[in-house]
Amino acid sequence: MSTAPDTIVLIHGLWVTPRSWEHWIEHYEKKGYRVIAPAYPGFEVEVEALNADPSPIEAVTIPGIVSHLKSVIAELDRPPILMGHSAGGVFTQILLDHGVGAVGVALNSAPTEGVTVLPASQVKSTFPVLKNPANRHRAVAFTHEQWHYAFTNTFSEEESRQLYARYAIPGPGQIVWAGVLANFQPGHQAAWVDYANDDRAPLLFVAGGEDHLMPPAVQHSNAKHYTSNTITEVKDYAGRCHLLPAQPGWEEVADYALDWAVRHARTSD
């Protein structure tokens, strides 16, 4: 007997922790799903602890994150729904390409290897990390002003400061730099996926119209790179910033993402 997914795995992005999914976890649990929001390796502590000691952030790598996520998902009795935000969207794509997961949703996703579109707002958002090559080996924090531009530009300053205090941590410079350098280095890098993989599960990109960090052009370009016969779609939301999971009206996005995932998920025997 074939069975539909009963678990949702929420994958956070850079500069935040699983805490950024707190609203979605409760929302989906009320719908009867088991919800898992795994932290990156070393990120299992609270936001405040990572701000006090960012050494785990400096050490994290894309292969290490993907391997950890695979180990978490391997403990499940059936393939789950994967939802990733920002860099979590990249990890969602990599996992799907590796045959992990029944369906995927990438919200305001960072680009996988080969996506070279580079909007001006994205350059400005990531400049605090990319301005200094030495940041490749550091955990780089945003000031509130930088966070407000990159993550919460649709919020008031007061709301943005509250979210900054609750969610923001430094970002791993080596992962940000790896994303920039991937298209200039020979061979497949850590964020490579096979765009022609017909065995990949269906994938939805969600694009926030006001996202400065990962603008809609990134989502549409990423989706267009896929040449496989597997379903790949993009859903645009006007007026949405990068911190889409916490923006008022997030329920509409969460419900659409889940409904789409349920409709397109591959069932397991």
C-alpha positions in Angstrom: 0.0 0.0 0.0 1.4 3.4 -1.0 1.6 6.1 1.7 1.8 9.8 1.6 4.4 11.8 3.6 3.5 12.3 7.3 6.5 14.3 8.2 7.7 17.8 7.2 11.4 18.7 7.5 12.0 22.4 7.7 15.5 23.5 6.8 16.7 26.9 8.0 19.1 29.3 6.2 22.2 31.2 7.1 22.2 34.0 9.7 19.3 32.2 11.5 18.6 28.9 13.4 15.6 26.5 13.5 14.0 29.1 15.8 13.1 31.0 12.6 10.5 28.3 11.8 8.7 28.5 15.1 5.4 29.7 13.7 5.4 27.1 10.9 6.3 24.2 13.2 3.2 24.9 15.4 1.0 25.6 12.3 1.9 22.3 10.7 1.7 20.3 13.9 -1.9 21.5 14.3 -2.6 20.0 10.9 -1.5 16.6 12.2 2.0 16.5 10.8 5.2 15.5 12.5 7.5 18.5 12.0 11.3 18.4 12.3 13.5 21.5 12.1 17.0 20.1 12.4 19.8 22.5 13.2 23.1 22.5 11.3 25.9 20.5 13.0 26.9 22.5 16.0 23.9 24.8 15.9 21.8 22.8 18.3 22.1 25.5 21.0 20.1 28.7 21.2 20.5 31.9 19.2 22.0 33.6 22.2 24.7 30.9 22.7 25.8 31.1 19.0 26.1 34.8 19.3 28.2 34.5 22.3 30.4 31.7 20.8 30.2 31.6 17.0 32.9 29.0 16.6 30.4 26.3 15.4 29.3 28.7 12.6 32.9 29.1 11.4 33.3 25.4 11.2 30.1 24.4 9.3 30.3 23.3 5.6 27.8 22.5 2.9 28.8 18.8 2.8 28.6 18.6 6.5 25.1 20.1 6.6 23.9 17.8 3.8 25.3 14.7 5.5 23.7 15.7 8.8 20.3 16.3 7.2 20.5 12.9 5.4 21.2 11.2 8.7 18.2 12.9 10.3 15.9 11.9 7.4 17.2 8.4 7.3 15.6 7.8 10.7 12.1 8.4 9.2 9.9 5.5 8.1 8.9 7.2 4.8 10.3 10.1 2.7 9.2 13.5 4.1 8.2 16.8 2.6 11.2 19.0 2.5 10.9 22.8 2.9 14.0 25.0 2.9 14.4 28.7 3.4 17.3 30.7 1.8 20.4 28.5 2.0 18.0 25.8 3.2 16.5 26.0 -0.3 19.9 24.9 -1.7 20.1 22.0 0.8 16.5 21.0 -0.2 17.6 20.9 -3.9 20.7 18.9 -3.1 18.8 16.4 -1.0 16.2 16.0 -3.8 18.9 15.5 -6.4 20.4 12.8 -4.1 17.0 11.0 -4.0 16.1 12.2 -0.5 12.6 13.4 0.1 9.1 13.0 -1.5 8.8 16.6 -2.6 10.5 19.9 -2.0 9.7 23.5 -1.5 12.5 26.2 -1.7 11.4 29.5 -0.2 13.5 32.6 -1.2 16.2 30.1 -2.1 19.9 30.8 -2.5 21.2 29.7 -5.9 22.7 26.3 -6.7 25.8 26.1 -8.8 25.4 27.5 -12.3 23.0 30.2 -11.4 24.9 33.4 -12.2 22.2 36.1 -12.0 23.4 38.7 -9.5 20.9 41.4 -8.7 22.2 44.7 -7.2 20.3 44.2 -4.0 21.9 40.8 -3.5 25.3 42.3 -3.9 24.5 44.9 -1.3 23.1 42.3 1.1 26.1 40.1 1.0 28.7 42.8 0.8 29.4 42.7 4.6 30.8 39.2 4.0 32.3 39.5 0.6 34.1 42.8 1.2 37.0 41.0 2.9 38.4 37.7 1.6 39.5 36.9 5.2 35.8 36.5 6.0 36.0 33.1 4.3 37.3 31.8 7.6 35.0 33.8 9.9 31.5 33.9 11.2 30.2 37.3 10.0 27.4 39.0 11.8 25.1 41.6 10.3 24.5 44.9 12.1 20.8 45.7 12.6 20.9 48.1 9.6 22.4 45.4 7.4 19.9 42.8 8.7 17.0 45.2 8.1 18.0 45.7 4.4 18.7 42.0 3.7 16.0 40.3 5.8 13.2 42.5 7.1 12.9 45.5 4.7 9.1 45.3 4.7 9.0 45.6 8.5 9.1 48.7 10.7 12.4 49.4 12.4 10.9 48.4 15.7 9.6 45.1 14.4 12.9 44.5 12.6 14.9 45.1 15.8 12.7 42.6 17.7 13.3 40.0 15.0 17.0 40.7 14.9 17.2 40.1 18.6 15.2 36.9 18.4 16.6 35.3 15.2 19.9 36.8 14.0 23.2 35.0 14.3 26.5 35.4 12.4 26.7 33.7 9.0 29.4 31.3 7.9 31.7 33.2 5.6 33.1 30.1 3.9 29.6 29.0 2.7 28.8 32.5 1.4 32.1 32.7 -0.4 31.7 29.2 -1.7 28.5 30.2 -3.4 30.3 33.1 -5.2 33.4 31.1 -6.2 31.5 27.9 -7.4 30.9 29.2 -10.9 34.6 30.1 -11.3 36.2 26.9 -10.2 36.6 23.7 -12.3 34.5 20.7 -11.6 31.4 20.3 -9.5 31.4 22.2 -6.2 29.4 21.6 -3.0 26.2 23.3 -4.2 26.0 21.4 -7.5 22.9 19.6 -8.6 22.1 17.6 -11.7 19.5 19.8 -13.4 18.7 17.0 -15.9 17.9 14.5 -13.2 14.6 13.0 -14.2 14.5 10.9 -10.9 14.3 14.1 -8.8 11.1 14.6 -6.8 8.9 17.6 -7.7 10.2 21.1 -6.6 8.5 24.4 -5.9 10.3 27.7 -5.7 8.6 30.5 -3.7 9.8 34.0 -4.5 9.2 37.0 -2.3 8.7 40.1 -4.4 10.5 42.5 -2.1 13.3 40.1 -1.1 16.7 41.9 -1.3 18.9 39.0 -0.3 17.5 36.4 -2.8 15.3 38.3 -5.2 12.7 36.7 -7.5 15.2 36.8 -10.4 17.3 34.3 -8.5 14.4 31.9 -8.0 13.2 32.1 -11.6 16.8 31.6 -12.9 17.3 28.7 -10.6 14.1 27.1 -11.8 14.9 27.6 -15.5 18.1 25.7 -15.1 16.2 22.5 -14.5 15.8 20.7 -17.8 14.5 17.4 -16.3 11.0 16.1 -16.9 10.2 16.4 -13.2 7.8 19.1 -12.1 9.5 22.4 -11.3 7.4 25.5 -10.6 7.7 29.0 -9.2 5.1 30.8 -7.0 5.6 34.6 -6.7 4.4 36.6 -3.7 4.3 40.3 -4.1 5.4 42.4 -1.1 7.2 39.6 0.7 10.7 40.1 2.1 13.5 37.6 2.7 12.3 36.7 6.3 9.1 35.3 4.7 8.4 32.7 7.4 7.9 35.5 10.0 6.2 38.1 7.9 2.6 38.9 8.7 0.4 36.7 6.4 2.9 33.9 6.5 0.0 31.5 7.0 -1.0 32.0 3.3 2.4 31.0 2.2 2.7 28.1 4.5 -0.7 26.7 3.5 0.1 27.1 -0.2 3.4 25.4 0.2 1.9 22.5 2.0 -1.0 22.1 -0.4 1.3 22.1 -3.3 3.6 19.6 -1.7 0.8 17.2 -0.8 -0.6 17.4 -4.4 2.8 16.6 -5.9 4.5 14.4 -3.3 5.7 11.0 -4.4 4.1 8.2 -2.3 6.2 5.4 -0.8 5.3 1.7 -0.8 
